Amino acid sequence: MRRGRPGALPRGTAERALTSVGTGEDTGLPEDRGAQRDGAAQHGPEGGRREVSRLWHITLSVSGAEAPLKEVRRALEQLAHDHPFLLTSRYANDHAEIRYWEEARDLHDAAAVALRLWGEHRSTARLPPWEIVGLEVIGRETYHQRIAEGYGPPPASPVGVHPF
């Protein structure tokens, strides 16, 4: 499934569409998988070169005026329904943290998609009018290295929407 995001492309990306979920074309042969992990270009159909997607762990922090906890929870649950890639959300009456995996060609694309998540779903999920106050985007290998070394974000469990 490919989801193109509406609006103008970020500067310097005119030749490629910003997507958050790959089209399924980036599943190469087993011998190609090492290059895929590095985000290198692959040979596509008819010998053309194409960029492959990588997984990025996103932590998005939002904050603003106090809102009723029940409304914040309901809004985050709706966001999780609308954006099924969310792993976990933690919330209080004046801030929240959303963690999920994003598939993108590079960090710039992953960050751009993450920065638009809250605004794009604000009206449909009836999210509080909070602003983004933090964003962390790390590659899959870095995420797993941090976990193995005992620091970094704890694994997202339990999955779902929970109070701080």
QUINOR-V202431 format. One record per run of one state. SS is the DSSP state (a for helix, b for strand, c for the rest). FROM is the first residue (numbers start at 0). TO is the last residue. Records with the same first field share a line. If there is no record, write none. Layout:
BEGIN
SS->FROM-TO  FROM-TO
END
This chain:
BEGIN
c->0-2  4-17  19-28  37-39  43-43  47-47  51-52  63-67  82-84  91-93  104-105  121-129  149-158  163-163
b->3-3  18-18  40-42  48-50  53-62  85-90  94-103  130-138  159-162
a->29-36  44-46  68-81  106-120  139-148
END
